[in-house]
Amino acid sequence: MGSGNIVHNLRATLRDAPDSASASTDWAQRFDDDVKHALEARDDKALMAYERMGPHARMAVPTPDHYWPLLYALGAAGARERPRTTHASFQSGTLSMRCLQFG
């Protein structure tokens, strides 16, 4: 089990934005999409080197403390286990609420 946020730049949240299926900013949506695709491909190396995904990654993950739980859960799962998204949404415009299940 892991708990965190894929996109979590708290300084860039839009406090009045309603919960939504998509982000209010391009950088947040793009990073969440990149992570989603890397998860689907089970590209663990890309997920571990997330900062190499581009400038939107640095904006989405200004500090890794909320992102690391994803890597812990990924490491605990079997190498061939594909994660299944059980929920995906955004809060405050930019906070990714993607929930995954392994196994």
N, C-alpha and C positions, 0 to 999 in steps of 0.2 A: 504494500500500500504506500502511496506517496501523496503528498499534498503540496500544491504550489500553484503558480501561474506561469504559463508559457510566455505571455506578454504581460509585463508588470511594471512599466515605468509609471510609478505613482505620481510623479511630478507632472506628467503629461495627460493625466486623466481629465475627462470632461464630466465633472460632477453631476451636471443636470441632464446628461444624456441617458435616455431610457435603455434598459436591457434590450439587446438586439442580437439577431443572428449574424450580423456582420459588424466590423469595426467602423468607427467614425473617421479613422485616419488610414491612409494608404500604408504607412509603415507598419502599423499594428496588424492589419489584415494580411499584408504580404508575409510578415514573419510567421504568423500563425499558419498560413497556407504552406509555407516552406517546411515548417516542422511537421505539419500533417502529412505532406508528401514523403518526407524522410521517414516518418514512422511507418507509413504504408509500405515503403520499400525496405523497411527495417535497415536503413542506412545509419547504423549506430555511430560510425565515424563522423558523418556530417552533423549528427545531433550533438556529439561531444565537442565538435569544433564549430559550434553555432555562430561564433563571432565572425567566422569567415563567410557567412551567408550574405554579407553586405552591410552597408550603412544602416539599413532598416533593422538589422539584428542588434546593432549597438544601441539604437534608440529603444528597441523593444525590451532589451535586457541590459539595463545600465549597470546592474550588479547581479551576480549569478545566484544569490541565495534563494530566490524563489524558483529559479529554473532547475537547480540541482536535483530536487526531488523527482523530476521526470527521469533524470539519468539513473537515480537509485532504483526506481521502479523498473526501468528498462534493464538494468543489470541483474535484477532479481528474477526477471522473466527468463524463460528458456530461450536460447539463441534462435530457435525457429518459431517461437510464438509471435504471432502478429497481433498488435494491439487493435482493439475495436473501440471506436469512439462511441461512448454512451451518451454524451451530451457535448454540445458546442454552442457557445454564445459569448457575448461580450458585455461586460458591465462598465459603467462610467465611460463608455465610448472606446476604451482601449485595453481593458483588462480581459484577457482571454480566459474563459472558463471551460476549456476543453477537458473532458473527463474521459479516461481510458480504462479499458479492462483487458488484462492479459489472461490467456488460458481459456 
